[in-house]
Amino acid sequence: MPLISESLDWLLPHKCDICGDVANVTADDIPGYKDLYERLYHEQPGLNICKRCLSQLLPLEGVRGWSLCLSNPYDGDPYPELALFAPFPYDDLCERAMPAIKFRRKKEIARLFGVILGKKIKENGICCDLVAPIPLSKERLEERGFNQALEFAIPVAYATGSPLAEGLLERTLNTGRQTECKDNESRFLNVKGAFRMSDEWDIAGSTVVLVDDVATTGATLHEAAGALLDNGAGKVLCIAFASNRTVKNAETV
């Protein structure tokens, strides 16, 4: 059977989960990735990615990864200085990768991106008391089968040495997809009141890192962070793998 399997792999090589070309990178080709993956998930990575896609994972330099959470700040925002760290641009690679993760259930790509994000967090010296992923609604979780934000958050927690607070936030509304909202205002209204903090946690004075896959307007992270700050968090730092903020805001942290 192993011989048959190897023959099929040669005749029908795996395709890159992002672009569809021949997947010519293995987990062993990425220094430290396989060992870290196995420590985090206790299983062998089934990574399918090509060299071209992997080479495009070039992070924004220096402070360009930092910005205000909301792309369009508004008067009366109770948390106007809420910060976002997103080290990668939301470019062609991410535009193809994120739908593959969410809608074709390519969990391995989410985990690869999460490990890379965790390394960037460590390089930037970000510290916290807790790491929490943006939660999905029960309906969306059943539909998708996993929460991609959790896959990003697990390596971030490992990198910071902080506990993973998977159940810290709850999604109270099964909101529409943010990508289907036509403008910034509709995105903001779509997630209004969508999160609450679990009664099982006491985060008084704590610094919490809140993790999502992508930040565009920042509305989802802003609303979730507000739920934590309203319940006593001392500080919340929003983190996404990628954003469309190619130029840093004037008010960086």
N, C-alpha and C positions, 0 to 999 in steps of 0.2 A: 504493500500500500504506500509506504513512503516513496518508493521509486516512481509509482504512478503519479503521486502528488507532485514530485519534483519535475516530472516530465510535463505535466499540465502547466506548471509555473513557467517552464521554459517556452512552451507553445503558446500559452495565453498569459503573458506577463501582467502583473497587477497594474492598474491605472492609478494615476495620481488622483486623490480624492478632491483636489481643488480644481485642476485644469483638465484632467482626463488624459494627459500624456502618459508615457510609460513611467512608472514609479521606480526611479533608479537610485533612491536614497533609502537606506535601511536605518533602523534605530541605532545600530552600531556605528553608523557614519557620523552621528552627531555627538561630539564629546560630552560625556557625562549624562546624556539624556536617558539612555536605557537604564542605567543604575538608579538614577533618581526616580524614574517612572516606576520601577519595580518596588522601590521603597515606599512610594506613595500609594500605589494601587495593588501591589502584591500579585501582579500578573505580567505576562509577556506583552509588550506593545505590538500591535498589529499595524504598524505605521505604513501608509501608502502615500508618498509624496515624491515629487521630482526635484531635481537640483535647481531648476529655474525658479520654482515657487519658493523653495527654501531660501534661495539667495535674495529674494525680494523682501525678506523679513528684516528690513533695515530700520532701526528705531530713529525717532526724531532725536536730535542732539540737545544735550543740556537742558536748559529751562524751557525749551520749546515743547516739552512734554507736559508742562504745567499750564493751567488756565483756570479761569473761574468755571464753576460747574455749569452754569447756564450760559449758553451762547448769546442769548439776548436778555441781559439783566433787566429787571423791572422795578419801578418805584414801589416801596412797601414790602419788598421781599424780606421776610424775617431773618433770613440767613444769606445776606448778600455776599459774604466773603467765603462761602463754601467753595473749596478747591477741588479741582479735578486733575489727576495724573493719568495721562494716556500716552504711553511712549511710542505708539505706532500710528502711522497715518491710515485713515480709512480710504484706501486706494483700490485699484483694480483687484489686487490679491484678496483683500478682505471682502470686497463686494462679491467675490466668487466663493470664498471660504465660509463665510457666515451662513449663507443659505444651505451650503452642503452640511454644515454642522446641525442647523436647526431642522431642516426639512428632509434631509437624506440621512439623518442620524449618524453622521460621521463623528462619533464621539472621540475617536483617536486624534483627530485634528484639533478638537477643543482641548484635549489634554496636552498635546504638543504646545499649543499656544499658551496654555496655562503655565507650563513649565518655563517657557521663555519669559512670560510676564513675571513669574516669581523671581527669576534671575535679575530682571531689570529692577524689581522692587528692592532686592538685596543690594544691588549696585548703588542705588540712590539712598540707601540708609534709612528707609522708611520703617518706623517703629509704631507699634500699637498694642492695645490690650486684647483686642478681639478682631477677627476677620469674619465678615458676614457676606454671603452672596445675595444678590437680588433674587427673591423667590418668584417662582411661577405660580399661577393659580392652579388649583387641583385639576381643572379641566385641561389646561394647557400642558400640565405635567403628564397626564394620562395620554394625551395626544402625541406628545413628543417622545416620551419614555425616559427622559432625563432632563436635568436643568443644566444648561451649558454654563451659566454663571457659577454654579457650584464647581464644575470642572476647572474653571479659571481660579476659583478661590482656594481650592485645596493646596496647590503649589505656593500660592501667596502666603497662606498661613504657615506653611513649612519654611518659607524663606524668611519670614519675620520672626519665627519662633513663637507665634501667638496661637491661642486656641481658635479652632474653627467653630464659629457660632452659626451652624446651619439653620437652626430653628429660631434665631433671634427675631427675624421679621416674618410676618405672614401677609400674604396677598389676599385682601378682602374682596376684591372685585376681579372678575374675569374680563379684563379690559380688551378692547380691540388691539390689533397689532399696531405698534407705533409707526411702522413703515407704511401703513395704509392711511395715516393722517396726512392731510394735504398741506398743513402749515404749522408754524411753531405754536400758535395758540391752541389749535386742536390737539396737538401732542401733549401740551401742558394739561388741558382739560381732561384728556383721555385717562391720565393717571392720577388725577386729583382724588385724594382720599383712598387710594388703592392699597395702602400699606398700614399695618399696625404692628406694634411691638408685642411680642409674646409676654404674657404675665409671669412666665417662669424665669425671667431674667431680671437682674438688677445691674444696670450699667451706669449708675450714678458716678459721674466724674471720669468715666472711661473714655479712652481714645479708640474709636472703631474705624476700621478700614472696610469700606463698602465696595463690593466688586461686581462688575457687570462685563459683558463682552464688548459692547460698542457704545460710545456716547456720541450722539449727534446734537440735539438741542440740550441734552443734559436733564431733561424734565423727569425722567424715571428716577435717576440717581438723586436728584434734588428732592423729590417727593419722599423717597425712602429715607434719605438722610434726615429730613424734617421730622419724620416719625420717631427717629432715634433721639434727636436733639430735644424734641418736645418731652421725651421721657427720661431726661437727665444725663444723656451722654455729654461728656465734657468737650469732645471734639470728634467730628466725623470727617474722614478724608475719603473722597470718592475716587475710585480707580476703575479704568476700563482698559482693555487691551488696545483698542484703537479709537480714534476720533477723527472728525473732519476739521479739527482746529489746526490748520497748517501754519498759522501765525499766532504767536503767543499773545494773550490779552495784556493790556497795560497793567492790570492789577494782578500780577502773579504772586505766588507765595514764595 
